[in-house]
Amino acid sequence: MRVIQRTFTLLTLQERPIGIWVLSSFTATVGLLIFISSLPRVDWFGFFCIICANFMMFGSPEKICLFDKSDNRVTFKQKGWLGNQHSYFPITKISLVEIEPFKLFGIQFYRLTLKLFSGEIFYLTPIPSTDNQLLKNLAGSIQEFLRY
């Protein structure tokens, strides 16, 4: 996720999972080649690669988060292969911008979250990241924008 626009009343964040899209394209190509050119026992692996590539592609939509002070609204937009989704809530309901750490297989991962006064949690980065510094910069940008 990165900041693509910042004004006094507007902050726009965007996440384009291009790496996952490239990886899924490569996996689908390898799977198709294996499926077409192999014996019946091996071609199931190719079929499995194609299925995994589809899940990666369909499960990785482009995400845009728009903080708009003039409308007092945070808008989440997801544009993907399976359609578009929109959700929103008032900026004044945000109680905390936080980096949530957790370990998986001994590796430290982080997610950027918005916590609301109602107890709801919105994950700005639903796919965990190991880049803590990037998430600190994003959290700082959001907190600075919300303060002024």
C-alpha positions in Angstrom: 0.0 0.0 0.0 1.3 3.5 -0.8 0.1 7.1 -0.7 -0.9 8.2 -4.1 -2.6 11.6 -3.3 -2.4 13.9 -0.3 -4.0 17.3 0.2 -5.3 19.1 3.2 -8.7 17.4 2.9 -7.9 14.2 1.0 -5.6 11.2 1.6 -5.6 8.4 -0.9 -3.9 5.0 -0.4 -3.6 2.3 -3.0 -2.5 -1.3 -3.1 -1.9 -3.0 -6.4 -0.7 -6.6 -5.8 1.3 -6.7 -9.0 3.8 -9.2 -7.6 1.0 -11.7 -6.8 -0.5 -11.1 -10.3 2.9 -11.9 -11.9 3.4 -14.9 -9.8 -0.1 -16.2 -10.6 0.5 -15.7 -14.3 3.8 -17.6 -14.1 2.1 -20.4 -12.1 -0.7 -20.7 -14.6 1.7 -20.8 -17.5 3.8 -23.5 -15.9 0.7 -25.5 -14.9 -0.7 -25.2 -18.5 2.6 -26.4 -20.0 2.8 -29.4 -17.5 -0.9 -30.2 -18.1 -0.6 -30.3 -21.9 2.7 -32.0 -22.2 2.8 -34.6 -19.4 1.6 -38.1 -18.7 -1.7 -38.6 -16.9 -0.2 -38.9 -13.4 1.8 -35.7 -13.7 -0.8 -33.6 -15.5 -2.8 -33.4 -12.2 0.0 -31.3 -10.8 -0.3 -29.0 -13.8 -4.1 -28.8 -13.1 -3.4 -28.0 -9.4 -1.0 -25.2 -10.5 -3.7 -23.7 -12.7 -6.3 -23.8 -9.8 -3.8 -22.2 -7.4 -3.0 -19.4 -9.9 -6.8 -18.7 -10.3 -7.2 -18.4 -6.5 -4.2 -16.0 -6.4 -5.5 -13.9 -9.2 -9.1 -13.7 -8.0 -8.1 -13.3 -4.3 -5.9 -10.3 -4.9 -8.0 -7.3 -5.9 -6.7 -3.7 -6.2 -7.6 -1.8 -3.1 -8.0 2.0 -2.6 -8.6 3.7 0.7 -9.8 7.3 0.6 -9.8 9.5 3.6 -12.0 12.5 2.9 -12.2 15.3 5.5 -14.7 17.4 3.6 -17.2 14.5 3.6 -16.0 13.1 7.0 -15.7 9.7 5.4 -13.3 6.9 4.9 -14.1 4.9 1.8 -12.7 1.4 0.9 -12.9 0.3 -2.7 -11.9 -3.1 -4.0 -11.7 -3.6 -7.8 -11.1 -7.2 -8.8 -12.0 -9.9 -11.3 -15.1 -10.8 -9.3 -16.5 -7.3 -9.2 -16.3 -4.1 -7.2 -17.0 -3.6 -3.5 -17.4 -0.3 -1.6 -17.6 0.3 2.2 -17.3 3.5 4.2 -17.6 4.9 7.7 -17.1 8.4 9.3 -13.5 9.5 10.0 -14.6 10.7 13.4 -15.2 7.0 14.4 -11.5 6.1 14.1 -10.0 5.6 17.5 -6.5 4.3 16.6 -4.2 3.6 13.7 -2.1 0.7 14.7 0.5 -1.8 13.3 -0.5 -5.3 14.4 2.5 -7.7 14.7 2.2 -11.5 14.7 4.6 -14.4 14.1 4.1 -17.2 11.6 6.6 -20.0 11.3 9.1 -17.9 13.3 8.8 -14.9 10.8 7.5 -11.6 12.1 4.7 -10.2 10.0 2.8 -6.9 10.3 -0.7 -5.5 9.3 -1.9 -1.9 9.4 -5.2 -1.6 11.1 -7.8 1.1 11.8 -9.6 0.5 15.1 -13.0 2.2 15.6 -14.6 3.3 18.8 -17.3 0.6 18.3 -14.6 -2.1 18.5 -14.6 -2.9 14.8 -11.2 -3.4 13.1 -10.4 -2.6 9.4 -7.3 -4.1 7.9 -5.8 -1.5 5.5 -3.2 -4.2 4.6 -5.1 -7.5 4.7 -2.1 -9.3 3.2 0.6 -9.4 6.0 3.9 -7.7 5.3 7.4 -8.1 6.7 8.2 -4.5 5.9 7.6 -2.8 9.2 9.2 0.5 8.2 6.8 0.9 5.2 3.8 0.3 7.5 5.2 2.8 10.1 5.5 5.4 7.4 1.9 4.7 6.2 0.6 4.8 9.8 2.5 8.1 10.4 1.0 9.6 7.2 -2.5 8.6 8.3 -2.1 9.9 11.8 -0.7 13.2 10.7 -3.5 13.6 8.2 -6.2 12.9 10.8 -4.6 15.3 13.3 -4.8 18.3 11.0 
